[in-house]
Structures are given as C-alpha cells and as structure tokens.
Amino acid sequence: MIKLSKSEVKTCEALLREYKQKGRPVAAPVKLAFAEVGDKDVYNITAPFEDDGELVIAGRVESRDSEHSEIVFFVERGGRWVPREGAPRLTLQDPFFTRIDGQLVLGGVQIYPHPALDNALAWRTVFYKGSCVAELQPFFKGPDGMKDLRLVQLRDGSIGVFTSLRATRGGVAKSASAAFRLSPI
C-alpha cells in the first residue's frame, strides 16, 4: 500500500487544474459533496443508478490509513449525498454495478487475511444480486487474487465475463473477455 504524506495529497481543484493543462476537454465538472461519514473518505463511486424510484450512488468509504472499507449507498438530499437510510452496507471495496435480466448486480472487492503470508491481505471479486438494493444477496465469488471481474448481458442473453490479466506481479494489465451461458440469476 502506498502512503502519502499530507503534503503529497492533492485537492480536487489541483487535480482538475493539472488535467486542464494537458489540453483534454472537461465537460461540466461537478464536485459531489458526501456527508454523514465522519472523517472517512468516499471514493471509487459508481455512476448514479435508479433504485426504487430514486438515484443512488454506491461508494467506497474508509479511513485514509486503512484498507478496510464498506460500500455505502448514497442518495442526494439538499445538495449533499448522504447514506441511504436502511440500505445495506457491504464490507467490500470498489463498487460497480450492472443489470442482468432486470436484476441489479452489484460487485466489489473483498479483502481477507492472506492464507500464506503473515500480516498480508488477499482479495477477490464478489457479486450480489437482487431486484433492488434492499434485496441484494451474495451469489458469486471470483477466484482468489482476481479484482477486476465484470459481467454484462449480451444481446443473445448470454453473459459476458470480462477481466484484466497480469502476466507478472505488478505487470501491465491486458484485457481479456469470454462469453458464457450462465444459469439465470
């Protein structure tokens, strides 16, 4: 894990200024305000999605000095994104979602003690499904050590499974994909 000193942490404003200096177009940027998370950071958010008639964002919430995080579901109230009352909190990192056969499929990275290395963590991608956020239930765990699994429903009804592969530890990721016929979820 990389640790930054306070002098190395950049503000959103500084990051945006650096981005603009590179000459890339910026289309209507908006800074989202998250509240009711104490002194924890909210990042790696999903795009907003509709759930039970309102827009929801899932975000990774954790203390700056920890890998242990929760996925929290946020709704907008008075210009701020606050945790959705009654929504589950999942002990995962880096949320993402899709819809398959009308079901919400939400995934994230689960960390756990490494089985062979003391004081180290291992990880895998896990998936939850349900008709809405309140009904999410676990249904699939990816292989140990694999963070970047994604699912998509293809036009013919099959499920595309996408990941990035690394040839060596710390190596450059290479895209890979496959389409499988899975049982309905």
N, C-alpha and C positions, 0 to 999 in steps of 0.2 A: 504494500500500500504506500502511495506517495503522500507525504505530509508536507503541507505548505505552511510557511510562517505567515503571520498576518500581513507582512509587507509584500508577500508574493500573491496574495489573494486580490483579484481584480474585481472591480464593480461591474455591474451590467453596463453602465454608462461607458466605462473604459473599453470593455469588450466590443460594444457597438461602434465606438469611435475607431478602434483598430479594424473592425470588419469593413466599415465605410472607406477607410484609407486604402483598402485592397481593390476598390473600384467595383465591388459587386452591388447590384441594386438591392435596396431594402424596401419592402412593400408594407407600409402601415404597421410598424412595430408597436407592440403594446407590452407594457410591463405588468405582469399579473401580481396582485398582492394576495398573499396567503396569510391567514390569521388562525389563532387558536391552536397553535402547535408548539407553544412555549419557545424555547431557544433553539429548536431544531430547524434544520434546513429542509426545504421542499424542492426537489429537482427530478429530472428524468420523467417529466409528466407525460401523460398521453394527450392526444388531441381530445377535445371535448366530444362526448358521445351522449346520445339521448337514452335516458333510463327512467321509466315510469313518468314520462312527460316532462322531465327537466334535464338540462345539460349537466353532465358530470365530468370531472377530470379525476383520473387516478394519478397519484404522485408518490414518489419515494420520499419518506420522511425519516430523518435520522439525525443524531447528534454528529457534529462535524468530526469528532475524533473516534467514530465507531463505524464498523461495517454492518452492525445490526440495525435493521430498518424495518419499517412497516409500509405497506401500500395502504394509503388512506384515500378515500373517495371524497372529493370536494364538490360543493355547489356554490354558486355565486349568490351572495347576499350583500346588498348595499355597496357594490363595487369591490368587494373582497371575496376571496374563495375560502370557505370555511368547511371543516369536516362535516360531512352529511350525517345528520342525526340518525342513529340506528343502523348505519351501514357497517358491514364487517370491516375489520382491519386484518390484513393478511401479513404474516411475517415473511415478507419477500422483498426483493429489490427490483428496480427497473421494470415497472408495469408496462404492459402492452395489451391490446385487445383486437378482436375481430368478431364478426358474426358468421356463424355457420348453421345452415338450416334454421334460421331465425333465432338461434340461441346466442347469447352473449358468451364469448370465450375470452377469458382473461388469463394472462400468464405473467410470470415473473421469475426471478432468480432466487432459489432457495439456497442459503448457506448452512453448513453444518460442520461439526468437527471433522477434520481430515482423518480418515481411518488409519493412516500410516505415519503421519508427521505430527509430532507434539506441537501444540500452540499454533496450529495452522488450520485454515478453513478450506473446505471443498465446496463445490456448487453444482447445481443442476437446474434446468428449466422445469417448472411445474405449471400445469394448466388447470383452471377451474372453468366450469360451465354452469349456465342457468338461464332462465327466461329473463332475469333481471339481476342487478347487483345483490339484492337481499337474498336471492336464492342460489348464489354461487356455491358449488360443491366441487371438491377436487376430483379430477378424472384421469389425469395422466402425468407421469413424471418422466422426463427425458433421461438420457444416460448421464451418469456421474461425470462431471467435468465439462458439460456442454451447456453454455449460457445462451446461445443465440438461435434457439429453435423458434420458428414462426409457422403458423398454419394459415391457409387460405382455401376457401371453397372455389373450385374451378367450375366453369360453365357446365361441364358434363356431370356435376355433382360429386366428383372425386375431390379429395383433399390434397392440396399441395403442401409439402413439408419442406421448409427452407431452413438452411443453417449456414454458418460460415465455418470453414475448416481451417485449422492452423497446422502446417506441416511440422513445425518445431515450436517449442515453448517460446513465446514472445515473437513468433514469426508473423508475417503478413497474412491477414485473413484472405481466404479465397472463397468465392460464392459457390454454393452447391445447391441443387434442388432435386426433388423427386416428387412424383405424384403417386399416391396410393389410394386404393379404395378402402376406406375405413368403415367400421360399423357406424351407424348413425349415432350422433351424440345428443 
